[in-house]
Amino acid sequence: MALGAAGFPGRLIFANIRHMKDFTVLDLLDIDLKEHNHLRLRCIAGRSGLSRQLSSAMISRPGLPLSGYFVDFNNTSLQLFGRGEQSYIRMLEDRNELENVEKILSTSIPCCVFTDNGRPSSAITEMAERHAMAILTTDLDSSDFSRRAYSILDEVFARTETIHGVLVEVFGIGVLITGDAGVGKSETALELIGRGHRLISDDTVKLKNISDAYLIGSGENPMFAHHMEIRGLGIINVSNMYGVGAIREKKQIQLCVHLEKWDDSKNYDRIGDSLTTEILGVRVPFVEIPVKPGRNVPILIETAARNERLKGQGFYSARDFDHGVMSWLESESTRERYYNTEVEDSET
């Protein structure tokens, strides 16, 4: 069963649906520094082109353009020169036929990346300087670089959405807790942290759609993500109070729990239907928990997270219970028919 496209019931404010803009080649180099030189990129020519923007997560291999075929040439993607392309360029240099190389460098592509520590000749670096085209090099091979770069660029250019809620990790499951103001989201998360679970973000959660396959949640502002506002106490620093083991930077959203005040007129789920909600086009398992005095909401969320893990292993409590009941009813019906037939036979 799925909820509507609006997703959550009740009033929930969504904002900042956007794509990453103004991401330049220089930003790509900065990501390397922040991630311990993850792509191992260095700029060896065309530094004046570092301000060029990357507008997509696509990576292209310019084999056909090097041979002169420019139909459907993608001039918005990063151009990757592996061992094959570099060998072909050397052959073109020996023939003094670098027209296609210059044609590639004169387009509006963001940059060129030479893998396997490849370094173009002085003639090509002069072309790059002339056309303000940044040429980067890495000691990674083409497949390894592509895998890492796609992982980074997919997240950079992912659609994002900021929502009001709390994101915690419970038994390894990323649980997004939503609900109206004052329903007890932060207090519930604080109790979960005290029980050994981890906080990703309180109050606002930034969600990213990764390849339309799953959602990654993090704090909207990394400086404040691990602080919590508790009514009556004020602002607390979870990392200082509970230790660095009580926090993490980001987590995949695997379950959404919506808290709402108990409504006597509403029929709440009692058999465990598989509900989902849609966020940024991705379906996420959904649980609605009514809140009233006497209900231990943190334990209910722990149980929901455990149940979600079991579902991931192929165990569905509600479905198995339903199958058991149907089997019992069928066996009772068969037994009753058998005995009725036996009585009728004896009477005749």
URKAZI-V202468 format. One record per helix or strand of 3 or more residues. SS is the DSSP state (hx for helix, st for strand). FROM is the first residue (numbers start at 1). LEN is the number of residues. Records with the same first field share a line. If there is no record, write none. Layout:
# URKAZI-V202468
SS = FROM-LEN  FROM-LEN
This chain:
# URKAZI-V202468
st = 14-5  42-4  59-3  78-4  112-3  135-3  159-6  166-5  173-7  198-4  204-7  214-6  227-4  234-4  250-3  255-7  275-5  282-10
hx = 25-10  47-3  63-4  83-12  99-7  122-9  142-15  185-10  238-5  244-3  297-16  317-31
